[in-house]
Amino acid sequence: MAGNKYDHFPWSHVVGFAFSIILTLFAIWIAFYTDLSVSAIVWSIIGLAIVQAGIQLFMFMHVREGEGQTQVATMFYSAGVGVIIVIGTIWVIRSIMSMPM
């Protein structure tokens, strides 16, 4: 079908995948082969994870498509749920670790 928007090679997916692999390898290099402090390594990996999440949102999740307000609201809702899950998990694990055995 000529003229179909789906008949081209998905270069954005390939580029996004390559960037994701590069960022992952860079995080591994930081963790294993640098003399940074533990907190610097953790913050570096968190920063790289945020960049990688942004790349995946734009390259794979098609954030730029669809209705603008719906996409933004859904992203904020999802980020809120993710933060609640992470904080709740840390809270539960710390509570369990502080229990007397």
BELQUI-V965504 format. One record per residue. PHI is phi in whole degrees, -180 to 180 (999 if undefined). BURIAL is 1 if it has 24 or more other C-alpha atoms within 12 Angstrom, else 0. D_CENTER is the distance of its C-alpha to the mean C-alpha in Angstrom with 1 decimal. Layout:
phi=PHI burial=BURIAL d_center=D_CENTER
phi=PHI burial=BURIAL d_center=D_CENTER
This chain:
phi=999 burial=0 d_center=35.5
phi=-75 burial=0 d_center=35.6
phi=89 burial=0 d_center=33.8
phi=-73 burial=0 d_center=31.1
phi=-73 burial=0 d_center=27.7
phi=-103 burial=0 d_center=26.3
phi=-97 burial=0 d_center=28.7
phi=-110 burial=0 d_center=26.8
phi=-74 burial=0 d_center=24.5
phi=-80 burial=0 d_center=20.7
phi=-62 burial=0 d_center=20.2
phi=-64 burial=0 d_center=17.0
phi=-68 burial=0 d_center=15.4
phi=-65 burial=0 d_center=17.0
phi=-64 burial=0 d_center=15.9
phi=-62 burial=1 d_center=12.2
phi=-65 burial=0 d_center=12.6
phi=-64 burial=0 d_center=14.5
phi=-62 burial=1 d_center=12.2
phi=-63 burial=1 d_center=9.4
phi=-64 burial=0 d_center=12.4
phi=-62 burial=0 d_center=13.6
phi=-65 burial=1 d_center=10.7
phi=-65 burial=1 d_center=10.8
phi=-65 burial=0 d_center=14.5
phi=-66 burial=0 d_center=14.6
phi=-64 burial=1 d_center=12.8
phi=-64 burial=0 d_center=15.4
phi=-61 burial=0 d_center=18.1
phi=-60 burial=1 d_center=17.4
phi=-70 burial=0 d_center=17.6
phi=-99 burial=0 d_center=20.6
phi=-121 burial=0 d_center=22.6
phi=-117 burial=0 d_center=22.6
phi=-102 burial=0 d_center=24.9
phi=-72 burial=0 d_center=22.6
phi=-69 burial=0 d_center=23.0
phi=-61 burial=0 d_center=20.8
phi=-67 burial=0 d_center=19.4
phi=-66 burial=0 d_center=18.7
phi=-64 burial=0 d_center=16.9
phi=-63 burial=0 d_center=14.7
phi=-67 burial=0 d_center=14.0
phi=-65 burial=1 d_center=13.4
phi=-67 burial=1 d_center=10.8
phi=-63 burial=0 d_center=9.1
phi=-62 burial=0 d_center=9.6
phi=-65 burial=1 d_center=8.3
phi=-66 burial=1 d_center=4.9
phi=-66 burial=0 d_center=5.1
phi=-62 burial=0 d_center=6.8
phi=-66 burial=1 d_center=4.9
phi=-64 burial=1 d_center=2.6
phi=-63 burial=0 d_center=6.4
phi=-61 burial=1 d_center=7.9
phi=-68 burial=1 d_center=6.9
phi=-63 burial=0 d_center=8.1
phi=-82 burial=0 d_center=11.1
phi=-86 burial=1 d_center=12.0
phi=-109 burial=0 d_center=11.6
phi=-92 burial=0 d_center=11.6
phi=55 burial=0 d_center=14.4
phi=-62 burial=0 d_center=13.8
phi=-76 burial=0 d_center=16.9
phi=-98 burial=0 d_center=19.1
phi=89 burial=0 d_center=21.0
phi=-72 burial=0 d_center=22.4
phi=-64 burial=0 d_center=20.7
phi=-67 burial=0 d_center=21.4
phi=-65 burial=0 d_center=20.2
phi=-63 burial=0 d_center=16.8
phi=-66 burial=0 d_center=16.3
phi=-63 burial=0 d_center=17.8
phi=-65 burial=0 d_center=15.7
phi=-66 burial=0 d_center=12.4
phi=-65 burial=0 d_center=14.1
phi=-63 burial=0 d_center=15.3
phi=-64 burial=0 d_center=12.1
phi=-64 burial=0 d_center=10.6
phi=-63 burial=0 d_center=14.0
phi=-63 burial=0 d_center=14.2
phi=-62 burial=0 d_center=11.0
phi=-64 burial=0 d_center=12.6
phi=-62 burial=0 d_center=15.9
phi=-65 burial=0 d_center=14.9
phi=-65 burial=0 d_center=13.6
phi=-64 burial=0 d_center=16.7
phi=-63 burial=0 d_center=18.9
phi=-65 burial=0 d_center=18.1
phi=-62 burial=0 d_center=18.7
phi=-62 burial=0 d_center=21.9
phi=-66 burial=0 d_center=23.2
phi=-65 burial=0 d_center=22.7
phi=-65 burial=0 d_center=24.4
phi=-65 burial=0 d_center=27.2
phi=-67 burial=0 d_center=27.8
phi=-67 burial=0 d_center=28.0
phi=-91 burial=0 d_center=30.5
phi=-72 burial=0 d_center=32.8
phi=-72 burial=0 d_center=36.1
phi=-97 burial=0 d_center=36.8
